[in-house]
Amino acid sequence: MQILELAGFFGFAPQNIKFDQYLSLYDISERPVFNETPMEDISKEGLVLWFHTNRFYRDAHGPVHDSDGNMVLSKIQAYSENNGSGLSRYLGILPFGLTFESTLTEAITELGEPSNNHRSGPHNHLYSWDNIQGYRVALCFIPEGKSVSFFSLSPKGV
């Protein structure tokens, strides 16, 4: 699965006919539905697809694209082998000229100055850019700017 191809399904429920067919192409049979938890995920080959309730998506990103289900794709995360969570490395290509070997300086050269940054643990440091071609992009570096732990993509906020 390629990240930007998958991003075309932001705001769609996995029950949507085209999204369902796309997931099936990659042997993904799980289709999240709201079941007391406002967030569900699907993991596959170093990627985690995050689904949130329609209401969360509307509040954070704008209108959903269909009403086929009550959970919609809201975020994609791709993991390197340095993720600390046991996920395999995503073998596809990261968008926007980034790689898991990108340094913070290289990321800034590609994306500009980050909109936000914060520590998320003793070594992790998350940097985000609020509007890169209509997306919110985040990179988590571990240790301190020398290796990307994960790349995150979501629609830019409203």
N, C-alpha and C positions, 0 to 999 in steps of 0.2 A: 504494500500500500504506500502510495506517495502522499505526503502530508498535505500539499496544496490541493491535490485532487480530492482527498477526503474532506478538506475544509469547505468544499463546495456543498457539503451536507450540514453545515452549521445551521441550527434552527429547525432541522428536520427530525422527526421521530424515526426510530429504526424500523417502525412498521410501515413507513412510506414505501411504496412499491419500488421506486428506483433505489432508495437507500438500502432496502432489504435485499435487493438483487446484488448491489455492490458488496455488502457484507458477506453474502452467500458466496460470491466469487472467491473470497479469501477464507472460506470454510469457517466463518463466524456464524454460529447458530443462535447465540444468546441475543435476546431483544429486551432491553431493560424496560420495566414498567414501574410506575410509582407504587411502592409497597411500604409505606410508613417512613421511608428514607428519601429525602429530597435530592439525593445524589447517588448515582450508580456508575459503575465503570465496566469496561471490557478491556482486557489485556490481550495483546497478540504481537509476538515477535518484536519486543522492545517498544511497542506503542501502547499507550493507554488512552482510550476514548472515554471522555467524561460526559455523562448525561445528567442534566438537571431538569427540574420541573419546568413546565411551560411558563409559570409565573416568574420564577427566578430568571429565566432567559429573557422574558419581556422586560423585567426591571433592569437587568444588567446590560442587555444588548439590543433590545428592540423587538419587533414582532417576530413570532415564530412563522414558519413557512407552510405549515399544514396542521391539521388537527387529527392526524392518524393515531396519535398516542399522546400520553401525558408527560413523557420524558423526551428531551431533545438533545442532540449533540451540541455541547457548549465549549468543549476544550479538547485539545489533542496534546499529549505529551510524548516525546520521543526520548528514550534513555540511552546513555552511553554505558559502557561496562563499569564505570565508576559511580554507580547510582546508589549503592548501599542498600538496595531493597530487593536484591535477588533477581531483578528483571534482566533479560538478555539485552544485548546491544541492538538498537535499531540499525538495520543494515541499509536502509534507504538513504536518500540524499536530503539533507536539511535545506530548507529554503533560504533565500536572501543571501547566498554566498557564505553561509556559516557551515562549520563542521564541529564535531565534538572536540577537535583539537584546537579550535579557535581560542585565542586569548581575549581578555576583556578589551585590550587595545585594538585588536582586529575586529571585534564586534562593533566597537564604537566607530571604526573606520567604515564599516559596512552600513550601520544603522543610525549613526549619529549619537549624540549624548543620550543616555537613558533617562526616561521620565521618572523612574523610581528605583531605589535599591534598598535592600535591608538584609541583615543577617538572619539566617534561619537555622541556627545551630552553632556549635562551636567552630565549624570550618566553612559551612555553606554560606554563600552570599548570592542573593537573587537580584538580578537586574532586569528591568522591564522597559519596554518602549510601547507607548500607548497608541500609536497610529503608524504602522508600517504597512503601506498598501491596503489599508482598511482592517488591519489585524492588530491585536495586542500580542506582542512577542515577549517572551521571558527566557532568560538563560540563568541556570543555577550553576555557579562555579564552585568546584571543590578540588583541591584546596585553593584558597584565595586567588582566583583569577587565572589559574594555570591549567585547568581542565574543566570541560563542561560536564556536569552530572546529568542534566536534562534540559531539553528545549521544550517550550510550551507555546502553543498558539491558540488564540481564541478571537472571536470577533471583537473589534474595538467597542468600548463602552458607549452608552448613550449619553 
